């Protein structure tokens, strides 16, 4: 497979010089052709915008190899958080100057750049890989059948659970048996009740007043439910959305969750606390993207090696999809890039060579959007932190089942902010699920112009 891709790249670079020769300086003006040395290899400066953590991943894994293969490419880095990359590129596109040659942003932000225009069409260059990329991630950076962003990683949602808490509650801590016990959100609720009754411990954190809506969004996504329809209608106040919020509300009503807010010191403490901690009660689980596994074992709960396991996400109904997406990122080339050939060389080298992608995956745990990699023996390796469980197989199973749904898109910030406020109002008893989501839908219509 790798040899076939490598052999086709020479042809692709020839095609690239034809397709992308209209590199722009300021928008609307012609720009020099992509730089290349006498051998035809790309050369010159490559200005890259991405967050520092992403740059670190490449520097620690594959960047030396890239520099050895492309010694005449001079890399220059500018670091922004992923959402700010999208903001700054948007300003550059609208202003007509000042953007990068290559950039990385989050999947939640790419659609608004695609909608704005000003990104290079990568469809032909990515043709050998399109059928092997996660469809939901690919769709975020595509429009009208054209791909404008190369998916890097995704966030397949799974259930991380405390083996020691489950055992103390008299429940099995075997991953397959835990997955069966929490096969639905009703099953998850029953499990939470058993844990609370047997141990006094909460099942997971679900803050009320400042809730981000992540659990709600993930429950919607696994059902394939949109926040807005393909024809531009706001649908967050549909009966299905209302029923989903009411399902989530059962965890508050049964008092089986803590009120800690994610990404705060108290939330970290709940995830890391031992069973006998006199000051902090550990939670039994967290339903979140696979990238949380790296955070748990490296800094949030590094003391709990062997205590955590990984199971599937609960389905909304028995036999339903046990997968959603939370996060991820992709690489894109602005149309105004001065060195598109070097930019594509970087994308191809880092994302679309299996040995290189697996190197930075092993280092970072950024779960690949390239599904062809999932057959690599690396995915069967046991993870000592998770009790020897081959957790990458669980992540891969979820990744391949992620439905496509309009959960991000060009209106993501406005819609998700309004819906999170609705979740908070419902959780605090300030409105019914129906009232809260109707208010959110009306606010979204006013702000976005959607129907």
Backbone torsions as a table, in degrees:
resi	resn	phi	psi	omega
1	UNK	NA	-45.1	-177.3
2	UNK	-67.1	-38.7	-179.5
3	UNK	-63.7	-38.6	178.8
4	UNK	-62.3	-42.6	-178.4
5	UNK	-68.2	-39.3	-178.8
6	UNK	-64.3	-41.2	-178.1
7	UNK	-67.7	-27.4	-178.7
8	UNK	-83.0	-10.5	-174.1
9	UNK	-70.2	-33.4	179.4
10	UNK	-60.8	-42.6	178.0
11	UNK	-64.9	-36.5	-179.2
12	UNK	-66.8	-37.7	179.5
13	UNK	-66.6	-35.3	175.3
14	UNK	-63.8	-44.7	178.1
15	UNK	-61.4	-37.9	-179.1
16	UNK	-59.5	-43.3	-177.5
17	UNK	-63.5	-27.3	178.0
18	UNK	-81.4	-44.0	-174.9
19	UNK	-73.2	-33.5	-168.3
20	UNK	-114.3	22.0	-176.2
21	UNK	-72.3	-9.4	-179.5
22	UNK	-90.5	42.2	177.4
23	UNK	-57.2	142.1	-175.5
24	UNK	-109.9	148.7	164.4
25	UNK	-89.7	-118.0	168.3
26	UNK	-60.4	143.1	-178.5
27	UNK	-57.1	137.3	179.0
28	UNK	95.3	-12.9	177.4
29	UNK	-110.2	150.6	175.9
30	UNK	-73.4	152.6	-177.2
31	UNK	-130.3	166.5	179.5
32	UNK	-63.8	152.8	176.8
33	UNK	-65.3	158.9	179.0
34	UNK	-53.7	137.1	-176.6
35	UNK	-69.6	143.3	175.4
36	UNK	-152.6	150.4	177.5
37	UNK	-87.5	-172.6	-174.9
38	UNK	-63.0	-27.0	-179.8
39	UNK	-81.6	-5.3	-177.3
40	UNK	91.2	-4.3	178.5
41	UNK	-75.5	147.7	179.4
42	UNK	-63.7	149.3	-178.9
43	UNK	-151.0	178.2	177.6
44	UNK	93.9	-176.5	-177.0
45	UNK	-77.3	139.0	175.0
46	UNK	-124.3	106.8	-179.9
47	UNK	-87.7	118.8	-173.9
48	UNK	-117.5	128.3	174.1
49	UNK	-107.9	121.7	173.9
50	UNK	-163.6	166.7	179.4
51	UNK	-71.0	155.2	-177.0
52	UNK	-56.9	-39.5	-178.1
53	UNK	-60.9	-37.6	178.8
54	UNK	-69.3	-41.7	176.5
55	UNK	-59.4	-42.3	179.8
56	UNK	-60.3	-40.2	179.4
57	UNK	-57.4	-48.6	-178.5
58	UNK	-68.0	-40.2	-179.1
59	UNK	-63.8	-31.1	-178.2
60	UNK	-86.6	-7.1	-173.0
61	UNK	-129.2	-65.5	-167.6
62	UNK	-119.0	-2.8	-173.4
63	UNK	-67.6	-35.7	178.1
64	UNK	-62.1	-39.7	178.0
65	UNK	-66.0	-39.0	177.7
66	UNK	-62.8	-44.1	-179.5
67	UNK	-65.0	-34.5	178.6
68	UNK	-68.4	-37.6	-179.4
69	UNK	-78.7	-30.8	-178.7
70	UNK	-126.1	68.5	-174.3
71	UNK	-66.6	-16.6	-177.2
72	UNK	-96.3	6.4	172.9
73	UNK	-95.1	125.4	179.2
74	UNK	-102.3	112.5	-177.9
75	UNK	-85.1	133.5	173.1
76	UNK	-127.6	128.5	-173.1
77	UNK	-109.1	140.5	167.5
78	UNK	-129.2	127.9	-174.2
79	UNK	-103.8	123.8	170.9
80	UNK	-133.4	152.7	167.9
81	UNK	-60.0	155.1	-173.9
82	UNK	-53.9	-45.4	-179.6
83	UNK	-65.7	-34.1	179.8
84	UNK	-72.6	-29.6	171.8
85	UNK	-55.1	-48.6	-179.8
86	UNK	-62.1	-41.3	179.7
87	UNK	-62.1	-45.9	-177.1
88	UNK	-69.8	-37.9	176.7
89	UNK	-65.2	-38.6	177.4
90	UNK	-59.3	-44.2	178.2
91	UNK	-63.6	-39.9	-179.8
92	UNK	-65.6	-41.4	179.0
93	UNK	-63.6	-45.9	-178.3
94	UNK	-70.1	-32.2	179.3
95	UNK	-83.4	-18.0	176.5
96	UNK	87.2	6.5	-179.0
97	UNK	-165.4	163.1	169.4
98	UNK	94.1	6.6	-177.0
99	UNK	-89.3	179.0	179.9
100	UNK	-86.6	173.7	170.6
101	UNK	-87.0	-28.4	-177.3
102	UNK	-150.9	143.9	-178.4
103	UNK	-149.3	159.4	175.5
104	UNK	-125.4	128.7	174.1
105	UNK	-133.8	173.5	-179.5
106	UNK	-79.4	153.6	178.4
107	UNK	-60.0	-29.5	-179.2
108	UNK	-69.3	-17.4	-175.3
109	UNK	-110.1	-15.5	-170.9
110	UNK	-68.5	-32.9	-173.7
111	UNK	-62.4	-33.7	-179.4
112	UNK	-71.3	-27.4	173.9
113	UNK	-72.6	-40.8	177.2
114	UNK	-60.4	-42.9	-179.9
115	UNK	-64.8	-36.9	179.3
116	UNK	-66.3	-32.7	-174.5
117	UNK	90.2	171.8	178.7
118	UNK	96.0	10.1	175.4
119	UNK	-109.0	149.9	-179.0
120	UNK	-76.1	135.4	175.3
121	UNK	-72.8	116.6	-177.1
122	UNK	-103.1	8.2	-171.2
123	UNK	-55.1	-50.4	-177.1
124	UNK	-66.4	-39.3	179.3
125	UNK	-65.7	-34.4	-177.9
126	UNK	-90.7	1.3	-173.7
127	UNK	-51.8	-41.3	-179.3
128	UNK	-63.8	-16.7	-172.7
129	UNK	-113.6	-12.1	-169.2
130	UNK	-55.7	-41.8	-177.9
131	UNK	-72.8	-8.7	-177.9
132	UNK	-108.1	-0.7	-179.2
133	UNK	-92.5	148.1	178.2
134	UNK	-55.4	122.9	-172.0
135	UNK	-63.6	-39.7	-179.1
136	UNK	-64.9	-41.9	179.6
137	UNK	-68.7	-40.6	179.5
138	UNK	-62.7	-37.8	-178.1
139	UNK	-64.9	-31.5	-178.1
140	UNK	-61.1	-35.0	-177.9
141	UNK	-104.8	23.2	-178.0
142	UNK	-122.3	156.5	175.7
143	UNK	-155.2	132.9	177.4
144	UNK	53.7	39.7	176.9
145	UNK	78.2	5.6	179.4
146	UNK	-110.2	136.8	-179.4
147	UNK	-99.5	124.8	-177.5
148	UNK	-113.7	0.3	-178.9
149	UNK	-147.6	134.6	179.9
150	UNK	-89.8	112.6	-178.1
151	UNK	-60.8	131.8	176.7
152	UNK	-99.5	-66.4	-176.0
153	UNK	-134.7	164.2	178.1
154	UNK	-133.3	174.1	-179.9
155	UNK	-125.0	71.6	177.6
156	UNK	-60.3	131.7	-174.4
157	UNK	-87.1	133.3	178.2
158	UNK	-137.4	179.8	176.1
159	UNK	-110.0	115.9	169.6
160	UNK	-89.4	132.4	-176.4
161	UNK	-136.9	151.2	179.7
162	UNK	-85.6	110.9	179.2
163	UNK	-58.8	-41.4	-176.5
164	UNK	-68.0	-35.3	177.5
165	UNK	-68.4	-43.0	178.7
166	UNK	-61.2	-42.7	179.0
167	UNK	-63.7	-43.0	180.0
168	UNK	-62.1	-30.0	178.4
169	UNK	-82.6	0.7	-179.9
170	UNK	81.9	18.7	-178.7
171	UNK	-107.4	155.3	176.1
172	UNK	-66.7	144.4	175.3
173	UNK	-107.9	9.6	176.9
174	UNK	-70.5	131.0	-175.0
175	UNK	-55.5	-42.4	-179.4
176	UNK	-65.8	-40.4	-179.4
177	UNK	-72.2	-35.1	175.4
178	UNK	-65.2	-43.9	177.7
179	UNK	-57.4	-39.5	179.5
180	UNK	-69.2	-38.6	-178.1
181	UNK	-68.4	-33.4	-179.6
182	UNK	-107.1	40.2	-175.5
183	UNK	-63.8	-22.3	176.2
184	UNK	-135.7	169.8	176.2
185	UNK	-67.7	-28.1	172.3
186	UNK	-65.4	-42.4	176.6
187	UNK	-64.3	-36.5	176.6
188	UNK	-63.4	-43.0	179.5
189	UNK	-62.6	-43.4	178.7
190	UNK	-63.3	-39.8	177.0
191	UNK	-63.2	-42.7	177.9
192	UNK	-60.6	-40.7	178.6
193	UNK	-62.6	-43.4	179.3
194	UNK	-62.6	-42.3	180.0
195	UNK	-65.3	-44.2	-178.9
196	UNK	-63.3	-42.6	-178.7
197	UNK	-67.7	-39.2	-175.5
198	UNK	-82.2	-30.2	-172.4
199	UNK	-123.8	-18.1	-174.1
200	UNK	79.2	4.9	-176.4
201	UNK	-93.8	149.9	177.2
202	UNK	-80.7	158.0	-174.9
203	UNK	-80.6	-47.6	176.0
204	UNK	-159.7	172.1	180.0
205	UNK	-87.4	133.7	178.8
206	UNK	-148.3	81.2	-177.2
207	UNK	-61.3	147.6	-179.6
208	UNK	-94.3	-59.9	-167.4
209	UNK	-68.2	-30.1	-176.9
210	UNK	-123.6	26.6	-175.2
211	UNK	-56.0	132.3	-179.6
212	UNK	-81.0	-14.0	179.8
213	UNK	86.4	7.0	-173.6
214	UNK	-61.5	-43.5	178.6
215	UNK	-62.0	-41.9	179.9
216	UNK	-63.5	-46.9	-179.8
217	UNK	-61.5	-41.0	179.8
218	UNK	-66.7	-36.6	176.9
219	UNK	-67.2	-35.8	175.8
220	UNK	-67.0	-47.3	-174.3
221	UNK	-60.4	-41.9	-176.7
222	UNK	-65.0	-22.0	175.9
223	UNK	-88.8	-2.3	-176.5
224	UNK	72.7	23.0	-177.7
225	UNK	-85.9	131.7	180.0
226	UNK	-83.1	160.5	165.4
227	UNK	-90.9	-26.4	173.2
228	UNK	-146.8	151.1	-175.6
229	UNK	-86.7	167.6	179.5
230	UNK	-61.2	-28.3	-179.4
231	UNK	-94.7	16.9	170.3
232	UNK	85.1	27.8	177.6
233	UNK	-105.8	137.6	174.5
234	UNK	-77.1	127.9	-174.3
235	UNK	-124.2	14.6	-175.5
236	UNK	-70.4	-11.2	178.3
237	UNK	-104.8	21.1	178.7
238	UNK	-72.5	161.5	177.7
239	UNK	-57.2	-36.0	-179.7
240	UNK	-66.6	-39.5	178.6
241	UNK	-68.4	-40.9	178.7
242	UNK	-62.1	-45.1	179.7
243	UNK	-62.8	-35.4	179.1
244	UNK	-66.9	-42.9	178.3
245	UNK	-65.9	-37.2	177.3
246	UNK	-66.1	-35.3	176.4
247	UNK	-63.3	-44.9	177.2
248	UNK	-62.3	-37.6	-178.6
249	UNK	-60.9	-22.3	-179.8
250	UNK	-63.1	-26.7	179.2
251	UNK	-71.8	-35.2	173.2
252	UNK	-70.2	-45.5	-175.4
253	UNK	-62.4	-31.7	179.5
254	UNK	-92.4	3.7	173.9
255	UNK	52.9	49.1	-179.8
256	UNK	-113.7	10.1	-179.1
257	UNK	-125.9	153.9	175.2
258	UNK	-86.2	169.1	-178.1
259	UNK	-107.1	18.2	-180.0
260	UNK	-73.2	144.9	-180.0
261	UNK	-91.1	135.9	-179.8
262	UNK	-55.6	149.7	174.3
263	UNK	62.8	33.8	172.8
264	UNK	-121.8	164.7	-176.6
265	UNK	-60.0	-40.7	-179.5
266	UNK	-67.1	-33.9	177.3
267	UNK	-66.3	-44.4	176.3
268	UNK	-58.8	-42.7	-176.9
269	UNK	-61.6	-39.6	178.8
270	UNK	-63.1	-33.1	-178.1
271	UNK	-79.2	-22.7	-174.8
272	UNK	-105.9	-12.2	-172.7
273	UNK	-66.6	137.4	172.6
274	UNK	-73.5	165.2	-177.8
275	UNK	-59.6	-32.9	-174.3
276	UNK	-97.6	17.8	179.4
277	UNK	-65.9	124.1	-177.3
278	UNK	-76.1	-14.4	-173.8
279	UNK	-110.6	-28.2	-175.4
280	UNK	-127.3	129.7	175.9
281	UNK	-91.1	122.7	179.0
282	UNK	-70.3	151.2	172.1
283	UNK	-90.3	158.6	-174.6
284	UNK	-86.9	-18.3	-173.3
285	UNK	-165.0	173.7	169.0
286	UNK	-156.3	130.4	178.4
287	UNK	-100.9	111.6	-169.2
288	UNK	-162.6	175.1	-177.3
289	UNK	-69.2	160.1	-176.5
290	UNK	-60.3	-26.8	-179.6
291	UNK	-61.2	-17.4	178.1
292	UNK	-64.1	-26.8	179.3
293	UNK	-59.8	-42.0	178.2
294	UNK	-65.5	-40.1	179.9
295	UNK	-65.7	-40.9	-179.9
296	UNK	-60.3	-49.1	-172.0
297	UNK	-81.9	-18.0	-177.5
298	UNK	-96.8	-32.5	-177.3
299	UNK	-151.4	-33.7	-176.7
300	UNK	-72.2	-45.4	-176.6
301	UNK	-136.7	47.3	-178.1
302	UNK	-61.7	-23.8	-179.7
303	UNK	-77.0	-8.8	-170.9
304	UNK	-105.6	30.0	177.6
305	UNK	-55.8	129.5	-178.8
306	UNK	90.2	-16.2	-177.7
307	UNK	-88.4	-19.5	-177.8
308	UNK	-102.8	147.2	172.4
309	UNK	-132.6	172.9	-178.5
310	UNK	-128.5	126.9	177.2
311	UNK	-125.4	173.2	178.4
312	UNK	-71.7	156.8	172.4
313	UNK	-67.4	141.8	174.2
314	UNK	-62.8	144.4	172.9
315	UNK	-82.4	158.7	178.0
316	UNK	-71.4	-39.4	174.0
317	UNK	-132.4	158.4	-177.2
318	UNK	-56.9	129.9	-178.8
319	UNK	83.9	-1.4	-179.7
320	UNK	-79.3	178.7	-178.0
321	UNK	-68.4	134.6	179.6
322	UNK	-111.8	53.0	-176.8
323	UNK	-158.1	145.7	171.5
324	UNK	-150.7	176.6	177.2
325	UNK	-121.8	140.8	178.0
326	UNK	-139.3	94.3	177.5
327	UNK	103.9	-155.0	-176.0
328	UNK	103.4	169.8	-176.4
329	UNK	-151.8	169.6	179.4
330	UNK	-150.9	162.5	-179.8
331	UNK	-108.1	140.0	179.2
332	UNK	-141.4	161.7	-179.6
333	UNK	-120.7	113.3	175.7
334	UNK	-59.2	148.1	178.0
335	UNK	-60.5	-28.4	-179.2
336	UNK	-84.7	5.0	178.0
337	UNK	-54.5	137.3	177.9
338	UNK	-87.4	-7.8	-176.8
339	UNK	-145.9	67.7	-177.7
340	UNK	-65.6	-34.0	-179.0
341	UNK	-64.3	-44.3	177.6
342	UNK	-67.0	-36.8	178.9
343	UNK	-62.4	-45.5	178.9
344	UNK	-66.7	-36.5	177.2
345	UNK	-57.1	-40.4	179.0
346	UNK	-66.1	-44.8	179.2
347	UNK	-61.5	-48.6	-178.0
348	UNK	-61.5	-42.7	-176.3
349	UNK	-68.7	-42.4	-173.9
350	UNK	-85.2	-36.4	-174.1
351	UNK	-99.6	-33.9	-168.1
352	UNK	-114.8	23.1	165.2
353	UNK	-115.2	115.6	-172.4
354	UNK	-51.9	-44.8	-176.2
355	UNK	-63.4	-33.9	179.9
356	UNK	-76.5	-43.7	179.4
357	UNK	-61.9	-40.6	179.7
358	UNK	-66.2	-31.7	177.9
359	UNK	-63.4	-49.1	-177.1
360	UNK	-78.6	-21.4	171.6
361	UNK	-66.3	-45.1	179.4
362	UNK	-60.5	-34.7	-179.0
363	UNK	-77.5	-41.0	-168.2
364	UNK	-105.1	-22.4	-171.9
365	UNK	66.1	18.4	171.0
366	UNK	-71.5	110.9	-169.1
367	UNK	-73.1	127.5	-171.3
368	UNK	-64.9	140.5	169.6
369	UNK	-81.4	-12.7	-179.7
370	UNK	-85.8	100.1	-171.4
371	UNK	-69.9	-19.8	178.1
372	UNK	-62.0	-22.1	-179.7
373	UNK	-74.9	-17.5	-171.1
374	UNK	-66.9	-14.2	177.6
375	UNK	-85.6	-3.1	-179.6
376	UNK	-68.6	142.9	179.2
377	UNK	-55.6	-21.6	177.9
378	UNK	-55.0	-32.2	-176.2
379	UNK	-72.2	-15.5	179.3
380	UNK	-95.3	-2.2	-178.1
381	UNK	-68.3	134.3	176.4
382	UNK	-69.9	147.3	178.2
383	UNK	-110.2	112.3	-175.4
384	UNK	-60.1	-36.0	-179.2
385	UNK	-60.4	-36.6	-179.5
386	UNK	-96.7	37.6	175.0
387	UNK	68.1	26.1	179.3
388	UNK	83.2	6.9	-179.5
389	UNK	-74.0	136.9	174.7
390	UNK	-79.4	77.4	-168.3
391	UNK	-67.2	-24.7	-179.6
392	UNK	-63.2	-28.1	176.7
393	UNK	-67.2	-35.9	177.1
394	UNK	-66.4	-43.5	178.3
395	UNK	-61.7	-43.1	-177.8
396	UNK	-64.4	-39.9	178.7
397	UNK	-60.8	-42.4	177.8
398	UNK	-67.6	-41.7	-176.7
399	UNK	-58.1	-43.1	-176.4
400	UNK	-72.1	-13.4	-177.1
401	UNK	-104.8	1.5	-177.1
402	UNK	-61.8	122.7	177.7
403	UNK	-74.5	159.4	170.7
404	UNK	-87.4	133.5	179.7
405	UNK	-157.4	150.2	177.8
406	UNK	-79.9	72.7	179.8
407	UNK	-100.4	-22.8	174.4
408	UNK	-109.5	-111.8	175.7
409	UNK	82.7	178.8	-174.2
410	UNK	-66.5	-15.9	-177.3
411	UNK	-107.8	17.1	-170.2
412	UNK	-55.0	-48.6	-174.4
413	UNK	-62.8	-46.8	-178.4
414	UNK	-66.5	-44.5	-176.1
415	UNK	-68.9	-47.4	-176.4
416	UNK	-67.6	-34.2	175.9
417	UNK	-63.7	-44.3	179.8
418	UNK	-66.5	-39.3	-179.5
419	UNK	-69.7	-38.9	176.7
420	UNK	-60.0	-39.9	176.0
421	UNK	-62.2	-38.5	177.4
422	UNK	-63.8	-42.5	177.7
423	UNK	-60.2	-42.5	179.6
424	UNK	-62.7	-45.3	179.8
425	UNK	-61.5	-42.9	178.9
426	UNK	-65.0	-45.7	-178.4
427	UNK	-61.8	-36.0	-178.6
428	UNK	-83.3	-0.3	-179.8
429	UNK	76.7	18.7	-178.4
430	UNK	-86.7	-14.3	-180.0
431	UNK	-161.8	155.2	171.5
432	UNK	-71.7	166.8	177.6
433	UNK	-59.0	-41.3	-179.3
434	UNK	-65.3	-46.3	-179.9
435	UNK	-63.0	-45.4	-177.2
436	UNK	-62.4	-43.6	-178.3
437	UNK	-74.4	-30.5	175.0
438	UNK	-66.2	-41.6	176.9
439	UNK	-62.1	-42.5	179.3
440	UNK	-62.6	-43.7	-179.0
441	UNK	-61.4	-42.9	179.6
442	UNK	-65.6	-40.3	178.4
443	UNK	-64.7	-38.3	179.0
444	UNK	-65.2	-42.6	-179.9
445	UNK	-60.3	-40.6	-179.6
446	UNK	-67.5	-43.3	-174.2
447	UNK	-75.7	-34.9	-173.0
448	UNK	-102.0	-19.9	-174.6
449	UNK	81.9	2.9	174.3
450	UNK	-69.4	161.7	-177.8
451	UNK	-79.1	NA	NA
